[in-house]
Amino acid sequence: MSDISQSTIANLEKAGLGGILYKPEQKSYEERVASYWSLTAQLKPWAIIQPRTTKEVSKALQTLVNTTDCNFAIRSGGHMAWAGSNNIEAGITIDLGLLTTTTYNPETKIASIQPGSRWVDVYTELEKHGAMVAGGREGLVGVGGLLTGGGKTFYTCRYGFACDQVINYEVVLADGSVVEANRETNPDLFLVLKGGSNNFWHTFVDFTKNLALNPDDHILAMWTILPQTKDHFITMVLTNLDGVENSKSLQGFLTIPGGQGNMTTSTVAKKLVDFLVPSGKHDTWFTLTFKLDARIIKKAAEVFESLAEELKRQIPDGNFYISMVLQPLPRSFARHSVARGGNMFGIERLQDDCVLLVAAVEVETPEISSQVGFPTLKAAIAEIESYARSLNGDIGFLYLNYCDGSQNPFSTYGEENIKKMKEASAKYDPTGIFQARVPGGFKISKVE
Ligand SMILES: Cc1cc2nc3c(=O)[nH]c(=O)nc-3n(C[C@H](O)[C@H](O)[C@H](O)COP(=O)(O)OP(=O)(O)OC[C@H]3O[C@@H](n4cnc5c(N)ncnc54)[C@H](O)[C@@H]3O)c2cc1C
């Protein structure tokens, strides 16, 4: 162990945090490393610290900040797939995985949710009260990362992104102080937390909306190819949030020839218990947004087919998995966000209804991932983007939660929002701790 790693661990122990500090030889350490969704993100930090309270978060942060030269990472659910986004090799990981309380106040209809919670647990608790919030669509995704990155939800078609429903954040600043951020108190910080990722920092969120169990129409199309069997699957996740089984607006999808659709009525929590995306592979994700134009969708399909062929050529045992998900991003989504105070995406600037594409390649080893998965998927996305551009259909918007680490989502959020994030960063983190000492994730200081 290096001197700096030893002195950092000693400082955390001196601060009385030894009981929540896990070191490499400990079982808890191994368990927390293994709990990242993707093998790609399972880095080995010097130690992992798991605070149980906001006070412990603050103390851990202060101790790390005061230990010059020690970098650190922040994680909640650990679902972001790229290496270093939520974890670190040379440094300490602050793991919010023990902060998992959800409480609901029926008088105010406000849910208070801690960042280490998984969405399925949040929904299960809220459904006991006949209430619901707009969050992740896969049960084990974490609250902290999804919300600070925005949050595409079953309810986006009706209420905007997950972050648009938040009315208050409890924030631990880089100097260890704990502040509230809402429309009245620190409103500039409140706004940049809606999409600004880990450039600012929060531990607790309050959701206002009691969405009850009365949703809307949500559509997601996922195309997967299993190379070994050569099977192609197109899975539609169609959700009528009012519980109408044969919703009129979904008929076009339900009557597609060859479809085996069966709509059933369920609650969000029950649905998500069954819907878990398998983990434990080496993953690459890339995203792209383009105008709703059938020619571009067709091109994306062709490129995806060629990608499958290329991967089969380069990975002869066929031990990989690829998927491409297409989701609508109509202008109405941005209107819902603006009506709730706005967020950092700036998609209200867009003049067209759009499509949000996210594609993923999963492979068995880090070498195949870096030498094959990453470059082939990157090239495929570039080809779709270039075709979209040739039709004037490329939309310069990259949704942070779906980005690869080599993409630059903040640069696509519009000049005004970049300025707001830079100003808030200078005001609330004047020494630049979350820029320099938390190297992982997307950094606003790196945007020109
Ligand atoms: C299977 C699967 C399904 C998904 N489904 C959806 C979906 O339906 N909708 C959607 O929008 N996205 C979805 N995503 C993407 C997901 O939103 C992101 O991966 C998100 O970052 C995960 O949240 P997390 O808490 O697990 O984040 P982590 O991986 O723990 O962290 C991600 C980033 O957020 C930062 N961060 C985490 N907690 C905090 C905090 N408390 N304060 C400040 N920064 C913090 C981290 O430092 C890191 O940079 C999905 C991902 C997967 C793998």
The ligand as an SDF file (V2000), in Angstrom:
LIG
                    3D

 53 58  0  0  0  0  0  0  0  0999 V2000
  -30.2710   -2.1240  -16.1150 C   0  0  0  0  0  0  0  0  0  0  0  0
  -30.3370   -0.6320  -16.2000 C   0  0  0  0  0  0  0  0  0  0  0  0
  -31.5550    0.0070  -16.3650 C   0  0  0  0  0  0  0  0  0  0  0  0
  -31.6210    1.4080  -16.4360 C   0  0  0  0  0  0  0  0  0  0  0  0
  -32.8390    2.0220  -16.5850 N   0  0  0  0  0  0  0  0  0  0  0  0
  -32.8920    3.3720  -16.6350 C   0  0  0  0  0  0  0  0  0  0  0  0
  -34.1360    4.0640  -16.7520 C   0  0  0  0  0  0  0  0  0  0  0  0
  -35.1990    3.4620  -16.7650 O   0  0  0  0  0  0  0  0  0  0  0  0
  -34.1180    5.4070  -16.8380 N   0  0  0  0  0  0  0  0  0  0  0  0
  -32.9520    6.1280  -16.7930 C   0  0  0  0  0  0  0  0  0  0  0  0
  -33.0070    7.3400  -16.8600 O   0  0  0  0  0  0  0  0  0  0  0  0
  -31.7750    5.5170  -16.6710 N   0  0  0  0  0  0  0  0  0  0  0  0
  -31.7100    4.1630  -16.5980 C   0  0  0  0  0  0  0  0  0  0  0  0
  -30.4930    3.5560  -16.4730 N   0  0  0  0  0  0  0  0  0  0  0  0
  -29.2860    4.3720  -16.3920 C   0  0  0  0  0  0  0  0  0  0  0  0
  -29.1320    4.8340  -14.9340 C   0  0  0  0  0  0  0  0  0  0  0  0
  -29.9800    5.9350  -14.7120 O   0  0  0  0  0  0  0  0  0  0  0  0
  -27.7190    5.2920  -14.6000 C   0  0  0  0  0  0  0  0  0  0  0  0
  -26.8330    4.2130  -14.7440 O   0  0  0  0  0  0  0  0  0  0  0  0
  -27.6570    5.8410  -13.1700 C   0  0  0  0  0  0  0  0  0  0  0  0
  -26.4590    6.4960  -12.9880 O   0  0  0  0  0  0  0  0  0  0  0  0
  -27.8180    4.7490  -12.1470 C   0  0  0  0  0  0  0  0  0  0  0  0
  -28.0420    5.2540  -10.8600 O   0  0  0  0  0  0  0  0  0  0  0  0
  -27.1790    4.6600   -9.6420 P   0  0  0  0  0  0  0  0  0  0  0  0
  -27.6250    5.2870   -8.3680 O   0  0  0  0  0  0  0  0  0  0  0  0
  -27.1680    3.1950   -9.7140 O   0  0  0  0  0  0  0  0  0  0  0  0
  -25.8060    5.3470  -10.0100 O   0  0  0  0  0  0  0  0  0  0  0  0
  -24.2750    5.0280   -9.6680 P   0  0  0  0  0  0  0  0  0  0  0  0
  -23.7190    4.0860  -10.6640 O   0  0  0  0  0  0  0  0  0  0  0  0
  -24.0930    4.7250   -8.2390 O   0  0  0  0  0  0  0  0  0  0  0  0
  -23.7090    6.4780   -9.9840 O   0  0  0  0  0  0  0  0  0  0  0  0
  -23.7960    7.0390  -11.2720 C   0  0  0  0  0  0  0  0  0  0  0  0
  -23.2090    8.4590  -11.2860 C   0  0  0  0  0  0  0  0  0  0  0  0
  -23.9820    9.2860  -10.4220 O   0  0  0  0  0  0  0  0  0  0  0  0
  -23.1610    9.8350   -9.3740 C   0  0  0  0  0  0  0  0  0  0  0  0
  -23.9220    9.7820   -8.1290 N   0  0  0  0  0  0  0  0  0  0  0  0
  -24.4650    8.6690   -7.5390 C   0  0  0  0  0  0  0  0  0  0  0  0
  -25.1020    9.0250   -6.4190 N   0  0  0  0  0  0  0  0  0  0  0  0
  -24.9730   10.3660   -6.3070 C   0  0  0  0  0  0  0  0  0  0  0  0
  -25.4040   11.3040   -5.3440 C   0  0  0  0  0  0  0  0  0  0  0  0
  -26.0820   10.9100   -4.2670 N   0  0  0  0  0  0  0  0  0  0  0  0
  -25.1090   12.6130   -5.5470 N   0  0  0  0  0  0  0  0  0  0  0  0
  -24.4160   13.0040   -6.6350 C   0  0  0  0  0  0  0  0  0  0  0  0
  -23.9580   12.1520   -7.5800 N   0  0  0  0  0  0  0  0  0  0  0  0
  -24.2350   10.8550   -7.3990 C   0  0  0  0  0  0  0  0  0  0  0  0
  -21.9180    8.9170   -9.3190 C   0  0  0  0  0  0  0  0  0  0  0  0
  -20.7770    9.5860   -8.7930 O   0  0  0  0  0  0  0  0  0  0  0  0
  -21.7670    8.5070  -10.7600 C   0  0  0  0  0  0  0  0  0  0  0  0
  -21.0350    9.4460  -11.5130 O   0  0  0  0  0  0  0  0  0  0  0  0
  -30.4210    2.1610  -16.3650 C   0  0  0  0  0  0  0  0  0  0  0  0
  -29.1910    1.5100  -16.1920 C   0  0  0  0  0  0  0  0  0  0  0  0
  -29.1400    0.1360  -16.1080 C   0  0  0  0  0  0  0  0  0  0  0  0
  -27.8060   -0.5330  -15.9440 C   0  0  0  0  0  0  0  0  0  0  0  0
  1  2  1  0
  2  3  1  0
  2 52  2  0
  3  4  2  0
  4  5  1  0
  4 50  1  0
  5  6  2  0
  6  7  1  0
  6 13  1  0
  7  8  2  0
  7  9  1  0
  9 10  1  0
 10 11  2  0
 10 12  1  0
 12 13  2  0
 13 14  1  0
 14 15  1  0
 14 50  1  0
 15 16  1  0
 16 17  1  0
 16 18  1  0
 18 19  1  0
 18 20  1  0
 20 21  1  0
 20 22  1  0
 22 23  1  0
 23 24  1  0
 24 25  2  0
 24 26  1  0
 24 27  1  0
 27 28  1  0
 28 29  2  0
 28 30  1  0
 28 31  1  0
 31 32  1  0
 32 33  1  0
 33 34  1  0
 33 48  1  0
 34 35  1  0
 35 36  1  0
 35 46  1  0
 36 37  1  0
 36 45  1  0
 37 38  2  0
 38 39  1  0
 39 40  1  0
 39 45  2  0
 40 41  1  0
 40 42  2  0
 42 43  1  0
 43 44  2  0
 44 45  1  0
 46 47  1  0
 46 48  1  0
 48 49  1  0
 50 51  2  0
 51 52  1  0
 52 53  1  0
M  END
$$$$
